[in-house]
Amino acid sequence: MSATVITDIGTLVTNDPSLRAPDPLGLVRDAAVVIEGERVVWTGESGKAPATDDRVDAGGRAVLPGFVDSHSHLVFAGDRTEEFNARMSGRPYSAGGIRTTVAATRAAGDAELEANLTRHLAEALRQGTTTFETKSGYGLTVEDEARALRLAARHTDEVTFLGAHIVAPEFADDPAGYVALVTGEMLDACAPHARWIDVFCEKGAFDGDQARAILTAGKAKGLHPRIHANQLSYGPGVQLAVELDAASADHCTHLTDADVDALANSATVATLLPGAEFSTRAAWPDARRLLDAGATVALSTDCNPGSSFTSSVPFCVALAVRDMGMTPDEAVWAATAGGAAALRRTDVGRLVPGAYADLVLLDAPSHVHLAYRPGVPLVTDVWRRGVRVVREGAERPSNP
């Protein structure tokens, strides 16, 4: 098996726990990475790199693990531009907008849904995302939820059943009947295609008792819980996540001290989704409060057509640094190793021997530029499982 060394790396982010002191990123200066097959087999100083068949010169630029986007909603059809435009003109966001996408998704064919999914995945890959989770939740019938998961499973192992996104329109007057459907026939049809189960625990969606019933039923079918928690208001979502050992409580915008303490003393990751606050002009999650308490924090895009229509993890990193109290190092860790923790993975989100060779090369000397130069397309090359899937174009202008 041939090996490739990427050498002359100005700053290498490893997220290697053994190298974390004094920084959280396990930084190596003037570094190199050796890839063999799908895996990283060596990291260290450039001058000590072993000989390999192939060599890539990073030219003093930064390399970091591929981003791990642990929360997205990419199986959908339709567009909600008018809703966004109205909201930016003063109308507050509410969960009801999901119904617009449900109608469009139900009406779309499989080919249309998969084409839309792959288009957004390619967009995310160009911006450095090498691992992603995605959910159902825009079908809300047995057939439509199952087909969403089947389509998603063609492109990722991190598939989440979200039949409990909102109560289906047909059950508007019978939410208990819809919970029975989600925990019964729908779960039976969807569980074979998913790894995770999720619920939107929020006013206007599902209350704590309903959410517990849904997640518990999913666990009985072998699906592990994650939960949309405390996005729009204070509520039971975070406490329920910790109680059920959910991998992640997502949003975490409105937290009591007890919520923060529960997260800090659990294995449940607080996944923050700044694209949603940006796109809805809502209050920002207080990442600083969570980090200072000792909670594990992840950053993700929440890419969806209603409340966070961005596939850009670098954009979310910049928002987290500017508006959520995170340092650049903390934000990059949260978007890589943090996302991996939210998926309970140790083979992605870090560049250590044995991990998948998922790497991002920036047109910058340091990962800090992701926040320092917001909106600039800094990702030039991406390797996924050892294959260079995004390559710097010949059209890139030379330095003046």
N, C-alpha and C positions, 0 to 999 in steps of 0.2 A: 504494500500500500504506500503510495507516494505521500510525502509530507510537504507542507508549505510553511515558511516562516514569514511573518509580518514583522519587519524590523524598523529601526529608527523611529519608534513611536515616542512622541514628545511626552505624553502623559497617558499611562495605561490605567484604566479603572478596572480592578479585578473583582471587587467585592469579596475578596478572600478573607474569611473571618480571622485567619491567623495573622493577617497583615493589617488589621483594622486600627490598631493603636499606632499613632495618635489620631488618625483620620478614619472616618467610617467607610471609605471606599477602597482601602487597600491599594493605594496609589503606588505605581512604580514609574520612575522617570527614566528617560532614555531606554525604553523597554522593547521587548519582543514577545511575540506569541507564536507558538508552533501548533499547527493543525495537522492532524492525521485522520483521514476519513471524516466522520461527523463530529469528532471530539477535539477538544483542546488537550494537548499532551505535555505542554511545557509553557511556563511564563517566567520572565525574569529580565535581567538587564541585557540590552542588545549585544554587548560585547561577550556575553557568556552563552549566547544562543547556539544550539547544536546545528551542525550542517544538515541541510535538507535539499530535496530535489528542486523545489521552486522557492522563489524569494519575491516578496512584495515590499517595496520601500514606502513607508508611511510619510516620509519627508518631514519628520518632526511634528506631525499632527497627532491629535488625540484619538484613542481607541477606547471604546467602552462596550459593555455587554449590550446585545440587542434589547430593545425595550420589551417589557412584558405587560401587555395591556389586558388586565384581568377583569374588565367590565365593559362590554359593548352589546349593542342591539342591532345587528347587521342584516338580519333576514326580514326585509320589509319592502314595501312598494309605496310609491306616491311621494308627495312633496308637501311640506307645511310652511312654505315661504310666507304665505299670507298670515298665518298665525304668528310667525316670528315678527313680521313687520308690524302687526297690530300690537304685540306685546311690547315692542320697542317704542310704541307710541303711547304706552301707558296701561295696557291691560295686563294684570298679573297672570303668571302661569298657574295652571291647575292640572290635575291628573286627567281631566276629561278630554284633553287633546289627543290622548292615545287612541280614542275611538276613531278618529279620522284615519290614522294609519291602519287600524284593524280593517276598516272597510276596503281600503286600497289593497292591502295584502291578501285578503280573502279573494279579491277579484283577479289577482295576478296569477299567471301560470308559473309552473316550476322554472322554466327557462328564464323568465324575466326576473324572478327572485334570485336565482343563482347568479345571473349576470350582474345584478346590482351588488350582491355580496362580494363577488370576486373583484369588481371594480373598486370597492372600498378597501378590500384587503390589499390590492396592489398599491393603492394610494398610501395606506399605512406603512407598507413595506418600504416604499421609497423614502419614508420619513424615519425608518429605523426600527419599526416594530417587527419582531421576529417570532413572538409568541402572543397569541390572543385567545381570549375567551369570548364566546358570543352566545346569545340567548334566543329562545323563542319568545312568545308573548304578544305577537301581533296577529295571531290567528284566533285563539280563544274558542276553537272547536276542537274536537278530538282529531279530526282529519287534518286541519290546518296546523295545529301545534306539532303533530307528528311529522308532517312533511317539512316544516321549518327545521326541525332537529335533524332529519335525514339529510337535508341540504347542507346544514352547517357541519355535520360530521364528516362530510367529504373533504373538508378543508382544515379542521382542527380537532384535536382530542378533547379540548376544553369546551364542552357543550353543556349548556344549562337549560333545563326545563323551567320556563317561567309562564306556565298557564295561569298563574295567579298574579298577572300584571295589573289587571283591573277585572271587575266583574263583567262578564260578557254582556253585550247589550240585550240579548234575549232573556237574560236572567236579572234584569234591572230590578224587578220586583221580588226576586227570590234569590238573594245572595247565598243563603244556606244551600239551596239547590245547586248553585254553581260550585260551591266548595265541595259538595258531594261528588260532582262530576270530576273536578280537578283531582280529588283524592281517590277516585275510583277508576272509571273507564279511561279517562284521559291519561292518568298516571300509568295505567297498564300499557297503553299504546306508546307512550313517550319514553318510559324508563329505559328500554333497550337501546335508545339512541343518545343517551345523555350520561354525563358523569355527575352533574350537580343538579340541585333543585333550589329555586329562588322564589321569593314572594315580595311584593311591594306592600310593606307593613306601614300604612299611612292612612290618615283620614281621607275618605273618598275612594279607598282601595280595600284593604283588608286590615281588620283589627288584630290585636294580639292573640286572642283565642283562635281566630280563623287561621292566622299565620302559623301558630303552633301546630294545629291539626294538619295543615298542608305539609309543613316541613317534616313532621313526625311520620306522616304517611310516606313521604319520599325516602326518609332514612330506612324505613322498613323494606323498601324496594331496592336498597343499595345505593341510593343517591345521597351525596353529602350536601348539607345545607350551606347556603349563602343567603344574604337578605338585604333588600333595600330598606335601610333603617334611618329614621330620624332626619329625613331630608327636608320636609316642609314644615315640621313642627316637632315639639317634644313628644315622645311616645315610647312604647314598650319594645321597639325593634332591637335596640342594642342589647338590652338585658336578655331578650329571647335568643339572640345570636350567641351570646356567651353561654347561656343555659344549655343550648343544643350543640355546643362546640362547632358552630358555624366557622368555616374557613375565613369568612370575611363579612363584616358589616359595612355596607356601602352607602356613601353620602356622609353620614355622621355630622350633619350641619348643626343640629340643635341637641346639645348634650348637657345633661346634668353632671354634677361632680361624681355622682354614683355611677353614671354611664362611663365616664372617663376611667374611674378606678376599675370598673369591671373589665374594660378592654385592656388596661395595663396589666392586669393580673390573670390574663387568659391567653390562649393561643389564637384567638380571633383577631384578624388584622382589620384595622380601620382603613378602608379604601376611600380616599377622597377624590372627588370628581369635579375639579374646578371649572371644566367646560360648561357644566350645568349652571353654576352660579354666574359665570360670565354671560351665558346666553339667556338667562332669566332675570338678570339684575337682582339676584337674591343675595342674602348675607353669605359671606365666605365661611367655610369651615375653619376652625381655629387649630391648625396643625401644630402650632407651637405648644398649645396646651396639652395636646395628646403626646407629643414627643417628650416634653418635660416630665410628664407623668410616667413615661416608660412604655407607652403603647407602641406597637409596630404599625407603621403607616405605609400604605401604598398609594401611588398615584395612577389614575387611569383616565381614559378619555370619556367614557360613557357615550360613545358615538351612537347617536340615534337621531331620527329625523325631526324630533320635536323640541327637545330641551338642550341638546348638546351635539350639534351636527359638525363635529370635528373629529378627524382621525389622527390628529397630530399630538403625539406625546410630547415632543419638544415645546409646543405651545403650552401644554398643561404644566410642564416644568417651569416655564417662565411665569405663568400665573401664580403657581404655588410659592415661588420665591418673592414675587412682587406683592401678593395680596393675602397670603396665608401664613406668613411668618417663618417659612422654611429657608434654610441656607441652601445655596446651590448644591453642596455635597449631599445634604439630606434629601433634596428633591430628586437628584439623579439616583441615589440609592433607592428611594421609594418607587421610582419608575422602572427599576430593573430588579434588584433583589427583593424589594417590597412587593412588587407584583408577583414574583415567583412565590413568595411566602403566602400571598393571598390565594394562590392555586396549589399550595402545599407541594411545591416543586423545589428541588435542590439542583436539578440538572440544567436549569436556565437561570438567567439573571446574574450570572457571575462568570468570570473567566479564570477557571482553575482546572488543573488536570482532571479529566473525567467528565467535565461539563460539556454540553453541546457547544460546538464552535459557532455560536451566534454572536456576531461582532458588528459594530458600527464604527466607521471611520469618519471623523468630522473634518471639515475644512477650517480647522481652528487648532491652536496649540493646547487647549484645555477644555474639559467638559463644562467649565464655568460659562463658556460662551453660549451655551444653550439658554441661559437666563440673561447673560450680558448682551446678547444680540438677538432679542426676540423677533420672531417673524422672518428671520433670515434662513434660507434653506442650506443648513450647514452639513447635512448628511450627504456624503459623496459616494460612499461604498458600503454595501451591506453583505455580510456572509451569513447564511442560514444553514445550519448543520453542515458546515464546512464548504458550502458552495457559494461562490461569489455571485449573488443574485441581483445586485445593483452595483453598477460600475460607473466610475466617474467618466462623464462624457468628454469627448474630444473638443466639444465646443466651449468648454470652460475657459474663460479668459485668463490670460496670464497676468501676473501682478504688474501694475504700472511702474 
